[in-house]
């Protein structure tokens, strides 16, 4: 199906937003880091105002496509006590206002909205996080940064999810448009990678040495790995599915960039997740040929760049070259200790220590208190330690419900719209969980205890919004709403 409705407007807006971001990057280089606030907000206000009063749909899509690039500027945070305000937070708040205006202008009080199982669990999830705001007042270390991470990790994430659910229920072909916007995130990550890689030096050795200072749109490659885990099957879907034939060149380039950046991040979890996802994608009949070509390309690259394979081996086995060398590299050994402390925190503080609180507890309970870890480096431990056991269990239930919904949608009649996509959505959820078991992926990452990063979580909740919207439309009791153009 051709996506003609509003397509020109989408590309015009995307071009304008890209120009603004490009100008902001130049301004930051020439005028200083805080100039990004002026460049990214003041000139955008007339543009934002126009869509505020007309239609925020394409503004949301443009924001989603540029999300990694916007997150790249999180380092330009303005600190107000323990609270840090980033350019992304300002833009997201303006988008929330625009969506709220659109909702109030079109809201039909006669429509009866029913919450599905996912939404009910999400409401419980939000409710349980409030314990993590109150309980730390009774702890020896009562840090205030938890309020910042509650705003970015919970409020921003959940409000954005409902913005997408609201628009998807009313806008024609909105799912296709969201998928295209997600495909474009690879380009945003690649643009953010250019200054990082140029500073490090465009060689595998230099990139390997500097891997903790680069993030392709996020604070570090661990966080980019979460985006890669969710996005890899989605981009693969748009690349092989005839529905997106007219965008195949863009999808193919996006897939190439995402794969390249995933390999350059030298992240163990990303490598494992890519292997798992490729294995699962192979069993979708349409994918066999594409998977063969992908594996052939990886093999050819490994043969041609064989002298650099040592870096990938080092990431898994460390410096195990002598009798006294450890089998695992130091970061893996620290991670095991972090998991032990994380389990201890779950037992001692079942209501959580507040977002970003793990580091304070590590300094008390960890074997190396001077080492900065920030998180226990495991998805569920991170959420449980920060926001409490009930929040952690709610998040697990959300993943299960989303997977079940996607499974049911994938079994729908083949002629139904998007039925095949949900097979790929299931792979994305599996990839996210596998990645989360190996490293951290908390809802909002507090970089160096200074500024937040949460774009990867917004991408995950975008996938949730697509799944729950179609579930409500196809087999759940949904409100009486039909998509409109």
C-alpha positions as CSV (number, residue, x, y, z in Angstrom):
1,X,0.0,0.0,0.0
2,X,1.4,3.4,-0.9
3,X,1.7,5.9,1.9
4,X,0.6,9.0,0.0
5,X,-1.4,10.7,2.7
6,X,0.8,13.5,4.1
7,X,4.0,12.0,2.8
8,X,5.4,15.3,1.3
9,X,4.6,17.1,4.6
10,X,6.5,14.4,6.5
11,X,9.6,14.8,4.4
12,X,9.5,18.6,4.4
13,X,9.3,18.6,8.2
14,X,12.0,16.0,8.6
15,X,14.3,18.1,6.3
16,X,13.6,21.2,8.3
17,X,14.3,19.5,11.6
18,X,17.5,18.0,10.3
19,X,18.7,21.5,9.3
20,X,18.0,22.8,12.7
21,X,19.9,20.0,14.4
22,X,22.8,20.5,11.9
23,X,22.9,24.2,12.7
24,X,22.8,23.4,16.5
25,X,25.8,21.1,16.1
26,X,27.8,23.8,14.4
27,X,26.6,26.4,17.0
28,X,27.7,24.1,19.9
29,X,31.1,23.8,18.3
30,X,31.5,27.5,17.7
31,X,29.6,29.1,20.5
32,X,29.6,26.7,23.4
33,X,27.5,23.8,24.7
34,X,24.5,25.8,26.0
35,X,23.8,27.4,22.7
36,X,22.0,24.3,21.7
37,X,19.0,25.4,23.9
38,X,18.7,28.5,21.8
39,X,19.2,26.8,18.5
40,X,16.9,23.8,19.2
41,X,14.0,25.7,20.9
42,X,13.7,29.4,20.0
43,X,13.9,29.0,16.2
44,X,11.6,26.0,16.4
45,X,8.9,27.8,18.3
46,X,7.0,29.2,15.2
47,X,7.3,25.8,13.5
48,X,6.1,24.0,16.7
49,X,3.3,26.6,17.1
50,X,2.0,25.9,13.5
51,X,1.7,22.2,14.2
52,X,0.4,23.0,17.7
53,X,-2.7,24.5,16.2
54,X,-3.0,22.3,13.0
55,X,-1.9,18.7,13.6
56,X,1.0,17.3,15.7
57,X,1.1,14.0,13.9
58,X,4.0,14.7,11.7
59,X,5.8,16.6,14.4
60,X,5.7,13.5,16.5
61,X,7.0,11.4,13.6
62,X,9.8,13.8,12.9
63,X,10.8,13.8,16.6
64,X,10.8,10.0,16.7
65,X,13.0,9.8,13.6
66,X,15.5,12.3,15.1
67,X,15.4,10.9,18.6
68,X,19.0,9.6,18.8
69,X,20.3,12.8,17.3
70,X,18.3,14.9,19.8
71,X,19.5,12.7,22.7
72,X,23.0,13.3,21.5
73,X,22.8,16.8,23.0
74,X,21.8,15.6,26.4
75,X,25.3,16.7,27.6
76,X,24.2,20.3,27.2
77,X,22.1,20.0,30.4
78,X,21.3,23.0,32.6
79,X,21.5,21.9,36.2
80,X,19.1,23.2,38.8
81,X,20.2,21.6,42.0
82,X,19.9,17.9,41.5
83,X,17.6,18.4,38.5
84,X,19.1,18.6,35.0
85,X,17.1,20.0,32.1
86,X,18.2,18.8,28.6
87,X,17.2,20.0,25.2
88,X,15.3,16.8,24.7
89,X,13.2,17.4,27.8
90,X,12.1,20.8,26.4
91,X,11.2,19.4,23.0
92,X,9.4,16.4,24.5
93,X,7.4,18.7,26.8
94,X,6.4,20.9,23.8
95,X,5.3,17.8,21.9
96,X,3.2,16.8,25.0
97,X,1.5,20.2,25.0
98,X,0.8,19.9,21.3
99,X,-0.7,16.4,21.7
100,X,-2.8,17.6,24.6
101,X,-4.2,20.4,22.6
102,X,-5.0,18.0,19.8
103,X,-6.7,15.6,22.2
104,X,-8.8,18.3,23.8
105,X,-9.9,19.6,20.4
106,X,-11.0,16.2,19.2
107,X,-12.1,14.5,22.4
108,X,-15.5,12.9,22.2
109,X,-17.0,12.6,25.7
110,X,-19.4,10.0,24.5
111,X,-16.7,7.6,23.5
112,X,-16.1,5.0,26.2
113,X,-12.4,4.2,26.6
114,X,-11.6,0.8,28.1
115,X,-8.1,-0.1,29.4
116,X,-6.7,-3.4,28.0
117,X,-4.6,-5.7,30.2
118,X,-1.4,-4.0,29.1
119,X,-2.7,-0.5,30.0
120,X,-4.0,-1.7,33.4
121,X,-0.5,-3.2,34.1
122,X,1.1,0.0,32.9
123,X,-1.1,2.0,35.3
124,X,0.0,-0.4,38.2
125,X,3.6,0.0,37.1
126,X,3.3,3.8,37.4
127,X,1.6,3.6,40.7
128,X,4.3,1.3,42.2
129,X,7.0,3.7,41.1
130,X,5.7,6.3,43.6
131,X,7.0,4.1,46.4
132,X,10.5,4.7,45.1
133,X,10.0,8.4,45.5
134,X,8.7,8.2,49.1
135,X,10.6,5.2,50.6
136,X,14.1,6.7,50.2
137,X,13.3,9.4,52.7
138,X,13.8,6.7,55.3
139,X,17.1,5.6,54.0
140,X,20.6,6.7,55.1
141,X,21.3,8.1,51.6
142,X,18.3,10.2,50.5
143,X,19.3,11.4,47.0
144,X,17.1,13.8,45.1
145,X,18.1,12.6,41.6
146,X,15.3,10.1,41.8
147,X,12.8,12.9,40.9
148,X,14.7,13.6,37.7
149,X,14.7,10.0,36.7
150,X,11.1,9.6,37.6
151,X,10.3,12.4,35.2
152,X,12.4,11.1,32.3
153,X,12.0,7.4,32.9
154,X,8.4,7.2,33.9
155,X,6.5,10.4,33.1
156,X,8.0,11.1,29.7
157,X,7.9,7.4,28.6
158,X,4.3,6.7,29.6
159,X,3.0,10.0,28.3
160,X,4.7,9.4,25.0
161,X,3.2,5.9,24.8
162,X,-0.3,7.3,25.2
163,X,0.3,10.1,22.7
164,X,1.1,7.3,20.1
165,X,-1.8,5.2,21.2
166,X,-4.2,8.2,20.8
167,X,-2.8,9.1,17.3
168,X,-2.7,5.5,16.1
169,X,-6.4,5.1,16.9
170,X,-7.3,8.0,14.8
171,X,-4.8,8.5,12.0
172,X,-4.9,6.5,8.8
173,X,-1.8,4.4,8.0
174,X,-0.2,5.7,11.2
175,X,1.5,2.3,11.8
176,X,3.3,2.5,8.5
177,X,4.4,6.1,9.2
178,X,5.7,5.1,12.7
179,X,7.7,2.2,11.1
180,X,9.3,4.6,8.6
181,X,10.1,7.1,11.3
182,X,11.8,4.2,13.3
183,X,13.7,3.2,10.2
184,X,15.1,6.8,10.0
185,X,16.5,6.5,13.6
186,X,19.4,4.6,12.1
187,X,20.3,7.7,10.0
188,X,20.1,9.9,13.1
189,X,22.4,7.5,15.0
190,X,24.9,7.5,12.1
191,X,24.9,11.4,12.0
192,X,25.6,11.4,15.8
193,X,28.3,8.9,15.2
194,X,30.2,11.0,12.8
195,X,31.7,13.6,15.3
196,X,32.3,10.8,17.8
197,X,34.2,8.6,15.4
198,X,36.1,11.5,13.9
199,X,37.2,12.5,17.4
200,X,38.2,8.9,18.2
201,X,39.8,8.2,14.8
202,X,38.2,6.1,12.0
203,X,40.0,2.9,12.8
204,X,38.8,-0.2,14.7
205,X,41.6,0.1,17.2
206,X,40.8,3.7,18.0
207,X,37.0,3.0,18.2
208,X,37.7,0.0,20.5
209,X,39.8,2.1,22.8
210,X,37.2,4.9,22.9
211,X,34.1,2.7,23.0
212,X,33.0,4.0,26.4
213,X,33.1,7.6,25.2
214,X,30.8,7.0,22.2
215,X,27.2,6.1,22.0
216,X,25.8,6.9,18.5
217,X,23.2,9.2,20.0
218,X,23.3,8.0,23.6
219,X,25.7,8.2,26.5
220,X,27.5,4.9,25.7
221,X,27.3,1.9,23.4
222,X,25.5,-0.1,26.1
223,X,22.5,2.2,25.6
224,X,22.7,2.2,21.9
225,X,22.6,-1.6,22.1
226,X,19.1,-1.4,23.5
227,X,18.0,0.6,20.4
228,X,19.8,-1.9,18.2
229,X,18.0,-4.9,19.9
230,X,14.6,-3.4,19.3
231,X,15.2,-1.9,15.9
232,X,17.1,-4.7,14.1
233,X,14.0,-6.9,13.4
234,X,11.8,-3.8,12.6
235,X,14.2,-2.5,10.0
236,X,14.6,-6.0,8.6
237,X,10.8,-6.2,8.2
238,X,10.6,-3.0,6.2
239,X,13.5,-4.1,4.0
240,X,12.0,-7.5,3.0
241,X,8.3,-6.7,3.0
242,X,6.7,-5.7,-0.3
243,X,4.4,-3.3,1.6
244,X,7.4,-1.0,1.8
245,X,8.8,-1.6,-1.7
246,X,8.9,2.1,-2.6
247,X,11.1,2.7,0.5
248,X,13.3,-0.4,0.1
249,X,16.5,1.7,-0.7
250,X,16.0,3.7,2.5
251,X,15.3,0.5,4.5
252,X,18.3,-1.3,3.1
253,X,20.6,1.7,3.9
254,X,19.1,2.0,7.4
255,X,19.7,-1.8,7.9
256,X,23.3,-1.4,6.8
257,X,24.0,1.6,9.1
258,X,22.3,-0.2,12.0
259,X,24.3,-3.3,11.5
260,X,27.6,-1.4,11.0
261,X,27.1,0.7,14.2
262,X,26.1,-2.4,16.1
263,X,29.4,-4.1,15.1
264,X,31.4,-1.0,15.8
265,X,30.1,-0.6,19.3
266,X,32.1,-3.7,20.5
267,X,29.3,-4.6,22.8
268,X,29.0,-8.2,23.9
269,X,25.3,-8.1,24.5
270,X,24.7,-6.5,21.1
271,X,26.6,-9.3,19.4
272,X,24.7,-12.0,21.2
273,X,21.3,-10.4,20.6
274,X,22.1,-9.9,16.9
275,X,22.9,-13.6,16.6
276,X,19.7,-14.6,18.5
277,X,17.6,-12.3,16.3
278,X,19.1,-13.5,13.0
279,X,18.5,-17.1,14.1
280,X,14.8,-16.3,14.9
281,X,14.3,-14.2,11.7
282,X,15.5,-17.2,9.6
283,X,12.4,-19.1,10.5
284,X,10.1,-16.5,9.0
285,X,9.9,-17.9,5.4
286,X,10.2,-14.6,3.7
287,X,13.5,-13.9,5.3
288,X,15.6,-16.9,4.4
289,X,17.3,-15.4,1.3
290,X,18.0,-12.1,3.1
291,X,19.4,-13.9,6.1
292,X,21.7,-15.9,3.8
293,X,23.0,-12.6,2.2
294,X,23.5,-11.0,5.7
295,X,25.5,-14.0,7.0
296,X,27.5,-14.0,3.8
297,X,28.3,-10.3,4.2
298,X,29.3,-10.8,7.8
299,X,31.6,-13.7,6.9
300,X,33.2,-11.8,4.0
301,X,33.8,-8.8,6.3
302,X,35.3,-11.2,9.0
303,X,37.7,-12.6,6.4
304,X,38.7,-9.2,4.9
305,X,39.1,-7.6,8.3
306,X,40.5,-10.7,10.1
307,X,43.3,-8.7,11.8
308,X,40.6,-6.9,13.8
309,X,38.8,-10.0,15.1
310,X,41.1,-10.0,18.2
311,X,39.1,-7.0,19.5
312,X,35.9,-8.9,19.4
313,X,37.5,-11.9,21.1
314,X,38.9,-9.6,23.8
315,X,35.4,-8.3,24.5
316,X,34.3,-11.9,25.4
317,X,37.5,-13.4,26.9
318,X,39.5,-10.5,28.1
319,X,43.3,-10.8,28.1
320,X,43.3,-14.5,28.5
321,X,46.7,-14.9,26.9
322,X,48.7,-16.1,29.8
323,X,48.4,-18.5,32.7
324,X,47.6,-15.8,35.2
325,X,45.2,-13.9,33.0
326,X,41.4,-14.0,33.8
327,X,39.1,-15.7,31.4
328,X,36.7,-12.7,31.5
329,X,37.7,-9.0,31.1
330,X,37.5,-6.8,34.1
331,X,34.1,-5.3,33.2
332,X,32.5,-8.7,33.2
333,X,34.0,-9.5,36.6
334,X,32.7,-6.2,38.0
335,X,29.3,-7.0,36.5
336,X,29.1,-10.2,38.6
337,X,29.7,-8.2,41.7
338,X,27.1,-5.7,40.7
339,X,24.5,-8.4,40.3
340,X,25.3,-9.7,43.8
341,X,24.8,-6.2,45.2
342,X,21.7,-5.7,43.1
343,X,20.1,-8.8,44.6
344,X,21.0,-7.7,48.1
345,X,19.3,-4.3,47.4
346,X,16.2,-6.1,46.3
347,X,16.1,-7.9,49.6
348,X,16.9,-5.0,51.8
349,X,14.8,-2.3,50.0
350,X,11.9,-4.0,48.2
351,X,10.3,-0.6,47.5
352,X,13.4,0.6,45.7
353,X,16.1,3.2,46.4
354,X,14.9,5.7,43.8
355,X,16.1,6.1,40.2
356,X,19.9,6.4,40.1
357,X,20.2,5.2,43.7
358,X,22.2,2.0,43.0
359,X,25.6,3.9,43.0
360,X,25.0,5.1,46.5
361,X,24.2,1.6,47.7
362,X,27.2,0.2,45.8
363,X,29.4,2.5,47.8
364,X,28.0,0.9,51.0
365,X,27.6,-2.7,50.0
366,X,30.0,-3.1,47.0
367,X,33.5,-4.7,47.3
368,X,35.0,-1.8,45.4
369,X,33.1,1.3,46.6
370,X,35.3,3.8,44.7
371,X,34.4,2.1,41.4
372,X,31.6,4.0,39.5
373,X,29.1,1.5,38.1
374,X,25.9,3.6,38.2
375,X,23.6,0.5,37.7
376,X,23.7,-3.2,38.4
377,X,24.0,-3.8,34.7
378,X,21.0,-6.1,34.4
379,X,17.7,-4.8,33.1
380,X,15.3,-6.3,35.8
381,X,17.7,-5.7,38.6
382,X,18.1,-2.1,37.5
383,X,14.4,-1.5,37.6
384,X,13.8,-3.5,40.8
385,X,16.6,-1.7,42.7
386,X,15.6,1.7,41.5
387,X,11.8,1.5,41.5
388,X,11.0,-1.6,43.7
389,X,10.1,-5.2,43.3
390,X,6.4,-4.5,42.4
391,X,7.5,-2.2,39.6
392,X,10.0,-4.8,38.3
393,X,7.2,-7.5,38.3
394,X,4.8,-5.1,36.5
395,X,7.4,-4.4,33.8
396,X,8.0,-8.1,33.3
397,X,4.2,-8.6,33.0
398,X,4.1,-5.8,30.4
399,X,6.7,-7.6,28.3
400,X,4.7,-10.9,28.6
401,X,1.4,-9.2,27.7
402,X,2.9,-7.4,24.7
403,X,4.5,-10.6,23.5
404,X,1.1,-12.5,23.8
405,X,-0.7,-9.7,22.0
406,X,1.9,-9.8,19.2
407,X,1.7,-13.6,19.0
408,X,-2.1,-13.4,18.6
409,X,-1.8,-10.6,16.0
410,X,0.7,-12.6,14.0
411,X,-1.8,-15.5,13.8
412,X,-4.4,-13.3,12.2
413,X,-5.7,-13.9,8.7
414,X,-2.8,-13.2,6.3
415,X,-4.9,-10.7,4.4
416,X,-5.2,-8.6,7.5
417,X,-3.2,-5.4,7.7
418,X,0.2,-5.8,9.4
419,X,-0.3,-9.4,10.6
420,X,3.3,-10.3,9.5
421,X,4.9,-7.3,11.2
422,X,4.0,-8.7,14.6
423,X,6.2,-11.8,14.0
424,X,9.1,-9.3,13.9
425,X,7.7,-7.5,16.9
426,X,8.0,-10.7,18.9
427,X,11.6,-11.1,17.8
428,X,12.2,-7.5,19.0
429,X,10.8,-8.2,22.4
430,X,12.8,-11.4,22.7
431,X,15.9,-9.5,21.7
432,X,15.2,-6.8,24.2
433,X,14.8,-9.3,27.0
434,X,18.0,-11.2,26.1
435,X,19.9,-7.9,26.0
436,X,18.4,-6.8,29.3
437,X,19.5,-10.1,31.0
438,X,23.1,-9.4,29.9
439,X,23.4,-5.7,30.6
440,X,21.5,-2.7,32.0
441,X,18.6,-1.1,30.2
442,X,16.9,0.8,33.0
443,X,14.1,3.2,32.0
444,X,16.3,6.3,32.1
445,X,20.0,6.3,32.4
446,X,21.6,9.0,34.5
447,X,24.9,9.8,32.8
448,X,27.7,10.4,35.3
449,X,25.0,11.4,37.9
450,X,24.4,14.5,35.8
451,X,22.0,14.3,32.9
452,X,19.4,11.7,31.8
453,X,19.2,9.6,28.6
454,X,15.9,7.7,27.8
455,X,15.5,7.6,24.0
456,X,16.0,3.9,23.8
457,X,13.1,3.4,26.2
458,X,10.9,5.6,24.1
459,X,11.6,3.4,21.1
460,X,10.6,0.3,23.1
461,X,7.4,1.9,24.2
462,X,6.7,3.0,20.6
463,X,6.7,-0.8,19.8
464,X,4.4,-1.3,22.7
465,X,2.0,1.3,21.4
466,X,1.8,-0.3,18.0
467,X,1.1,-3.7,19.5
468,X,-1.6,-2.6,22.0
469,X,-3.3,-0.4,19.4
470,X,-3.7,-3.2,16.9
471,X,-4.7,-5.6,19.7
472,X,-7.5,-3.3,20.8
473,X,-8.6,-2.9,17.2
474,X,-8.6,-6.6,16.3
475,X,-9.5,-8.8,19.2
476,X,-10.0,-6.7,22.4
477,X,-13.0,-4.6,23.3
478,X,-11.9,-1.2,22.0
479,X,-13.6,2.2,22.1
480,X,-15.7,3.2,19.2
481,X,-13.0,5.0,17.3
482,X,-12.2,4.7,13.6
483,X,-9.0,6.0,12.0
484,X,-9.3,9.3,10.1
485,X,-6.9,11.0,7.8
